[in-house]
Amino acid sequence: MIEFEHVSFTYPGAKRRALSDLSVCLPAGELVLVAGPSGAGKSTFLRCINGLVPHFSGGTLSGALRVDGLDPVAATPQVMSRHVGFVFQDPEAQFVMDRVEDEIAFALENAAMPPQEMRVRVEETLDLLDLAPLRGRALETLSGGERQRVAIAAALALRPPILVLDEPTSQLDPKSAEDVLTALARLNADLGLTVVLAEHRLERALAFADSLLYLPGDEATPLLDDPRTVVAEMAQTPPLVRLAKALAWQPLPLT
């Protein structure tokens, strides 16, 4: 479970709060889509979940957070990495090795996992994301979708129960984006993994989500409910949803 209670955050030197009195509870085991206009605090919200905010950003945070039973502000980033995997918009920003297999093994080596156990874990993780045929490939030779799947695999190597992704399909073509979202939905269904996913292009992800968290920004109250209920209240929606609203279709189509 991920709980925010009256959480506010301001970046160093900023005059405006990135998050303002945010209270929300995300249930465990769901795929939660996070949406909102630019500047509404989506990335800040995601980074609070694993402690990147405020540990690496600096700034002023108030309120209470609980993530998988831990306070990410009080816990060290190393501790939080066992509870929350994080995938950035650009996978290359988090790659530290040159080959697929080595990238997945990197976090396990840092955790001092015994070699035999590490080999088994790498094999399992390659299979989870259908990456076994690519295990020896150089990362620079992979497609955008393949790189994003490697980034997800690396984030899951330590088997955290929560996976957070910041617009992972923004740089992908429609087919690659569909492959990544399908992989995330499968991980959520098969492993019970809690997936928290920010996306700008909602039409890509709505069909995969159990819940939709809408952060409207400007200190307005966030909305959290099933996707169809939240979309009905949103001002900015995919073209098909806008058409359905104009024609008073019920129920609203999401894709």
C-alpha positions in Angstrom: 0.0 0.0 0.0 1.1 3.5 -0.8 -0.2 6.3 1.5 0.2 10.0 1.3 -1.3 12.1 4.1 -1.3 15.9 3.6 2.0 15.8 1.7 3.4 19.0 0.4 6.8 19.5 -1.3 8.7 22.5 -2.6 11.9 22.2 -4.6 15.0 24.2 -3.6 14.6 27.8 -4.7 11.0 27.3 -6.0 8.3 29.8 -5.0 5.5 27.3 -5.8 4.8 24.0 -4.3 5.2 21.0 -6.6 2.7 19.0 -4.3 0.2 20.7 -2.1 -1.5 18.9 0.8 -1.8 15.7 -1.2 -3.7 12.8 0.5 -4.2 9.6 -1.4 -4.0 5.9 -0.8 -3.1 3.5 -3.6 -4.1 -0.2 -2.8 -1.5 -2.9 -3.2 -1.7 -5.2 -6.2 -3.2 -2.8 -8.7 -2.0 -1.1 -11.9 -2.5 2.6 -11.1 -2.3 5.1 -14.0 -1.3 8.6 -12.9 -2.4 11.5 -15.2 -2.6 15.2 -15.1 -1.4 18.4 -17.0 2.2 19.3 -17.3 3.5 20.8 -14.0 0.8 19.1 -11.9 3.4 17.2 -9.9 3.2 13.7 -11.5 6.9 13.1 -11.5 7.4 14.6 -8.0 4.6 12.3 -6.7 6.4 9.2 -8.3 9.7 10.2 -6.9 8.3 10.6 -3.4 7.3 6.9 -3.5 10.9 5.6 -3.5 12.5 8.6 -1.7 14.3 10.2 -4.7 12.3 13.2 -3.4 13.7 14.5 -1.1 16.8 12.4 -0.7 18.3 13.4 -4.1 16.3 16.5 -5.0 16.6 18.4 -1.7 13.7 20.7 -0.9 11.1 20.9 1.8 8.7 18.0 2.4 5.9 17.9 5.0 3.2 15.4 5.8 3.4 11.7 6.2 4.2 8.9 3.7 4.0 5.1 4.1 5.2 2.8 1.2 5.0 -0.9 1.8 5.1 -0.2 5.5 8.1 2.1 5.4 8.6 5.9 5.5 10.7 6.6 2.3 11.9 9.9 3.9 13.4 8.1 6.9 14.6 5.0 5.1 17.7 5.0 3.0 17.6 4.8 -0.8 19.3 1.4 -0.5 16.5 0.1 1.7 13.8 1.5 -0.5 15.3 -0.1 -3.6 14.2 -3.5 -2.2 10.6 -2.3 -1.9 10.2 0.0 -4.9 11.7 -0.4 -8.4 11.8 2.8 -10.5 12.0 3.2 -14.3 12.7 6.6 -15.8 11.3 8.1 -19.0 14.7 7.5 -20.8 16.0 4.1 -20.0 19.5 5.1 -20.9 19.5 7.5 -18.0 19.7 4.5 -15.6 21.8 2.1 -17.5 25.2 1.5 -16.0 26.4 -1.6 -17.9 26.9 -2.4 -21.6 25.1 -5.7 -22.0 21.6 -6.9 -21.2 22.5 -9.6 -18.8 25.1 -7.5 -17.0 22.6 -4.7 -16.5 20.1 -7.0 -14.9 22.8 -8.5 -12.6 24.2 -5.1 -11.5 21.7 -4.5 -8.7 22.1 -8.1 -7.5 25.9 -7.7 -7.3 25.5 -4.5 -5.3 23.3 -6.4 -2.9 26.0 -9.0 -2.5 23.7 -11.9 -3.6 25.6 -15.2 -3.8 26.7 -16.1 -7.3 24.5 -19.2 -7.7 21.4 -17.4 -6.5 22.2 -14.4 -8.7 22.5 -16.6 -11.8 19.0 -18.1 -11.1 17.5 -14.7 -10.4 18.9 -13.3 -13.7 17.5 -16.2 -15.6 14.1 -15.7 -14.0 14.1 -12.0 -14.7 15.1 -12.5 -18.4 12.2 -14.9 -18.7 9.7 -12.5 -17.1 10.3 -9.8 -19.7 10.9 -12.2 -22.7 14.5 -11.0 -22.8 16.4 -14.4 -22.9 17.1 -14.1 -26.6 18.7 -10.7 -26.0 20.8 -11.6 -23.0 24.2 -11.2 -24.7 23.3 -8.1 -26.8 24.8 -4.7 -26.3 22.2 -2.2 -25.0 23.1 0.2 -27.7 21.9 -2.2 -30.4 18.4 -2.7 -28.9 15.2 -1.0 -30.1 13.5 1.6 -27.8 10.9 -0.9 -26.6 13.6 -3.6 -25.9 15.6 -1.1 -23.9 12.6 -0.1 -21.9 11.9 -3.8 -21.1 15.6 -4.2 -20.0 15.1 -1.2 -17.7 12.0 -2.8 -16.2 13.8 -6.1 -15.7 16.7 -4.4 -14.0 14.3 -2.6 -11.7 12.7 -5.9 -10.8 15.9 -7.9 -10.2 15.6 -7.4 -6.5 11.9 -8.4 -6.6 10.4 -5.2 -5.1 6.7 -5.5 -4.6 6.1 -2.0 -6.2 7.2 -0.8 -9.6 7.0 2.9 -10.5 7.4 4.2 -14.0 7.6 7.8 -15.2 6.2 8.0 -18.8 7.9 4.8 -20.0 6.3 4.9 -23.4 6.8 8.5 -24.3 9.7 7.9 -26.6 8.3 4.7 -28.2 6.4 4.0 -31.4 2.8 2.6 -30.9 3.8 -1.0 -31.3 6.7 -0.8 -28.8 4.5 1.1 -26.4 1.8 -1.6 -26.6 4.4 -4.3 -25.9 5.7 -2.5 -22.8 2.2 -1.8 -21.4 1.3 -5.5 -22.1 4.4 -6.6 -20.2 3.5 -4.4 -17.3 -0.1 -5.7 -17.2 1.2 -9.3 -17.2 3.6 -8.6 -14.3 0.8 -7.1 -12.4 -1.6 -10.0 -13.0 0.9 -12.9 -12.7 3.1 -11.6 -9.8 0.6 -9.4 -7.9 3.1 -6.5 -8.5 1.8 -3.0 -7.7 2.5 -0.9 -10.8 2.3 2.9 -10.6 2.6 4.4 -14.1 2.5 8.0 -15.2 1.5 8.5 -18.8 0.9 11.6 -20.9 -0.9 9.8 -23.7 -3.8 8.3 -21.8 -5.3 6.5 -24.8 -2.3 4.1 -24.7 -2.7 3.1 -21.1 -6.3 3.5 -19.9 -7.3 -0.1 -21.0 -4.6 -1.6 -18.8 -5.4 0.4 -15.6 -7.3 -0.8 -12.5 -7.4 2.7 -11.1 -6.7 6.2 -12.4 -5.2 8.9 -10.2 -5.7 12.4 -11.7 -3.6 15.2 -10.4 -5.2 18.4 -11.6 -2.5 20.8 -10.3 -3.1 24.3 -9.0 -3.7 22.8 -5.5 -7.0 21.3 -6.7 -8.2 18.0 -5.2 -6.9 14.9 -6.8 -9.3 12.2 -8.1 -8.7 8.5 -7.6 -11.2 5.9 -8.8 -11.8 3.4 -11.6 -10.6 4.9 -15.0 -14.1 5.4 -16.5 -15.3 7.4 -13.4 -12.3 9.6 -13.3 -12.1 10.3 -17.0 -15.7 11.5 -16.9 -14.6 14.3 -14.5 -11.4 15.2 -16.3 -11.1 18.3 -18.5 -8.3 16.9 -20.7 -9.1 13.5 -22.2 -8.2 11.4 -25.2 -10.0 12.3 -28.5 -12.4 9.3 -28.4 -13.4 10.2 -24.9 -14.0 13.8 -25.8 -16.2 12.7 -28.7 -18.1 10.3 -26.4 -18.8 13.1 -23.9 -20.0 15.4 -26.7 -22.4 12.7 -27.9 -23.4 11.6 -24.4 -22.3 8.0 -24.9 -22.8 5.7 -21.9 -20.7 4.1 -20.7 -17.7 6.1 -21.8 -15.4 4.2 -24.1 -11.7 4.2 -22.9 -10.1 3.0 -26.1 
